[in-house]
Amino acid sequence: MAERDAAEERFEFLSEEICRATAKALKGIGLWHGAAMIDAGLAIPQEVWADLVVRYPPYPSVVPDLELRPRRSWRA
């Protein structure tokens, strides 16, 4: 259990570092909106994120469920 907890803490730390580096890179190339979204996500406490994952397993869907069948032609 101690190893798992240590790995979890390390993963959380590295995830945050990756996000901060990504935001910095986005700011560097002028993509301010993307960087601001990452910064806003980092401002949310970890406990809130954990609660969201519990409430909406595995993740809230952001992609609409599209049908893959072809559309009917207006000529048909």
C-alpha positions in Angstrom: 0.0 0.0 0.0 2.8 2.4 0.8 4.4 1.8 -2.7 1.0 2.4 -4.3 0.5 5.6 -2.4 4.0 6.8 -3.2 3.5 6.0 -6.9 0.2 7.8 -6.9 1.7 10.9 -5.4 4.6 10.8 -7.9 2.1 10.4 -10.8 0.1 13.4 -9.5 3.3 15.5 -9.3 4.5 14.5 -12.8 1.0 15.1 -14.3 1.0 18.6 -12.9 4.5 19.3 -14.1 3.6 18.1 -17.6 0.5 20.4 -17.6 2.6 23.4 -16.4 5.2 22.8 -19.1 2.5 22.4 -21.8 0.8 25.7 -20.7 4.2 27.4 -20.8 4.9 26.1 -24.3 1.4 27.1 -25.5 2.0 30.7 -24.1 5.4 30.7 -25.9 3.8 30.1 -29.3 0.9 32.5 -28.6 -1.9 30.0 -27.9 -3.1 31.9 -24.8 -6.6 30.4 -24.7 -5.2 26.9 -24.5 -2.7 27.9 -21.8 -5.5 29.6 -19.8 -7.6 26.4 -20.0 -4.8 24.4 -18.5 -4.1 27.0 -15.8 -7.8 26.9 -14.9 -7.8 23.1 -14.7 -4.7 23.3 -12.4 -6.5 25.7 -10.1 -9.1 23.1 -9.3 -8.2 21.2 -6.1 -7.3 17.5 -6.6 -10.2 16.5 -4.2 -12.7 18.1 -6.5 -11.3 16.2 -9.6 -11.4 13.0 -7.6 -15.1 13.6 -6.8 -15.9 14.3 -10.4 -14.3 11.1 -11.5 -16.4 9.2 -8.9 -19.6 10.9 -10.0 -19.1 10.5 -13.7 -17.1 7.3 -14.4 -15.0 6.9 -16.4 -15.1 10.5 -17.8 -17.8 12.9 -18.9 -18.3 12.6 -22.6 -17.3 15.7 -24.6 -17.8 14.1 -28.0 -21.3 13.8 -29.4 -22.5 10.3 -30.1 -22.7 10.3 -33.9 -24.3 7.7 -36.1 -21.9 6.2 -38.6 -24.4 5.2 -41.3 -24.5 7.3 -44.5 -27.0 10.1 -44.8 -29.8 9.8 -47.2 -29.3 11.8 -50.3 -31.8 14.5 -51.1 -32.2 13.0 -54.5 -33.4 9.6 -53.2 
